Amino acid sequence: MNLNEESPKEVVNKAYEAVEQASKTGKVKKGSNEATKAIERGIAKLVVVAKDVDPKEIIMHLPPLCEEKGVPLVVVPSKEELGASAGLTIKTAAIAIIQEGDAKNIIKDLTNKLKKA
């Protein structure tokens, strides 16, 4: 997954939904540093990264790391929307879902869609 390519609209919407559900009923790590740690520790179930992060260096390491560890990654257009879907009042560059909660089926669905893409 390339950070310049946005995921398809339906995948983006599902990713926001998964983050929203997981932040209410499961557990999420917010920010690129926390997401990186979750991926490296092997506890990330899904990583969602905002495309509009500046500078890009903050998140450039996430796609190859996710690929190496076999973690599904979704690129969404807005860090503001990503933050809001996690229940934050601030923007966030990345979110890692570490406990799915009610988002389990959404994440499974997303993972299957990403494998086909």
C-alpha positions as CSV (number, residue, x, y, z in Angstrom):
1,M,0.0,0.0,0.0
2,N,1.3,3.3,-1.1
3,L,0.7,6.4,1.1
4,N,-0.1,8.5,-2.0
5,E,-2.9,6.1,-3.0
6,E,-6.1,6.4,-1.0
7,S,-8.0,3.2,-0.3
8,P,-11.4,2.8,-2.1
9,K,-14.2,4.8,-0.6
10,E,-16.1,1.8,0.8
11,V,-12.8,0.5,2.4
12,V,-12.2,4.0,3.9
13,N,-15.8,4.1,5.3
14,K,-15.4,0.6,6.8
15,A,-12.0,1.6,8.3
16,Y,-13.6,4.7,10.0
17,E,-16.4,2.5,11.3
18,A,-14.0,-0.1,12.6
19,V,-12.0,2.5,14.5
20,E,-15.2,4.0,15.9
21,Q,-16.5,0.6,17.1
22,A,-13.1,-0.5,18.4
23,S,-12.5,2.7,20.3
24,K,-15.9,2.3,22.1
25,T,-15.8,-1.5,22.7
26,G,-12.2,-2.6,22.2
27,K,-8.9,-0.9,22.4
28,V,-7.0,1.4,20.0
29,K,-3.5,3.0,20.0
30,K,-3.5,6.6,18.8
31,G,-0.7,8.3,16.9
32,S,2.1,7.0,14.7
33,N,4.4,6.2,17.6
34,E,1.8,4.1,19.4
35,A,0.8,2.5,16.2
36,T,4.4,1.6,15.4
37,K,4.9,0.0,18.8
38,A,1.6,-2.0,18.4
39,I,2.7,-3.3,15.0
40,E,6.2,-4.2,16.2
41,R,4.8,-6.0,19.3
42,G,2.5,-8.0,17.0
43,I,-0.7,-6.8,18.7
44,A,-2.1,-4.6,15.9
45,K,-5.1,-6.1,14.2
46,L,-5.6,-3.2,11.8
47,V,-3.7,0.0,11.1
48,V,-5.4,3.1,9.7
49,V,-3.2,5.9,8.4
50,A,-4.2,9.4,7.3
51,K,-3.0,10.5,3.9
52,D,-2.9,14.3,4.7
53,V,-0.1,14.0,7.3
54,D,2.7,16.5,6.8
55,P,5.6,15.9,6.9
56,K,5.1,12.4,5.3
57,E,8.2,11.1,7.2
58,I,6.0,10.7,10.3
59,I,4.2,7.8,8.7
60,M,6.4,6.6,5.9
61,H,7.7,3.6,7.8
62,L,4.2,2.2,8.6
63,P,3.3,0.6,5.2
64,P,6.5,-1.5,4.9
65,L,6.3,-2.4,8.6
66,C,2.7,-3.5,8.3
67,E,3.6,-5.6,5.2
68,E,6.5,-7.2,7.0
69,K,4.3,-8.1,10.0
70,G,1.3,-9.0,8.0
71,V,-1.0,-6.3,9.4
72,P,-3.7,-4.9,7.2
73,L,-3.3,-1.2,6.5
74,V,-5.9,1.3,5.2
75,V,-5.0,4.8,4.0
76,V,-7.8,7.3,4.7
77,P,-8.0,10.9,3.4
78,S,-8.2,12.9,6.6
79,K,-6.4,12.9,9.9
80,E,-9.2,15.0,11.3
81,E,-11.9,12.4,10.4
82,L,-9.6,9.7,11.7
83,G,-9.2,11.4,15.1
84,A,-13.0,12.0,15.2
85,S,-13.8,8.4,14.5
86,A,-11.5,7.4,17.4
87,G,-13.5,9.8,19.7
88,L,-10.7,12.4,19.8
89,T,-11.1,16.1,19.7
90,I,-7.7,16.4,17.9
91,K,-6.4,15.1,14.6
92,T,-4.3,11.9,14.5
93,A,-1.9,10.5,11.9
94,A,-2.5,6.9,12.6
95,I,-4.6,4.5,14.7
96,A,-3.8,0.8,15.5
97,I,-6.7,-1.4,16.6
98,I,-5.3,-3.8,19.1
99,Q,-8.6,-5.2,20.5
100,E,-11.4,-5.4,18.1
101,G,-14.4,-5.3,20.4
102,D,-17.6,-5.0,18.3
103,A,-15.4,-4.2,15.2
104,K,-14.3,-7.9,14.8
105,N,-16.5,-8.6,11.7
106,I,-15.8,-5.2,10.1
107,I,-12.0,-5.9,10.4
108,K,-12.4,-9.4,9.0
109,D,-14.4,-8.0,6.1
110,L,-11.8,-5.3,5.5
111,T,-8.9,-7.7,5.7
112,N,-10.6,-9.9,3.0
113,K,-11.2,-6.8,0.8
114,L,-7.6,-5.7,1.1
115,K,-6.3,-9.1,0.2
116,K,-8.3,-9.0,-3.0
117,A,-7.2,-5.5,-3.9
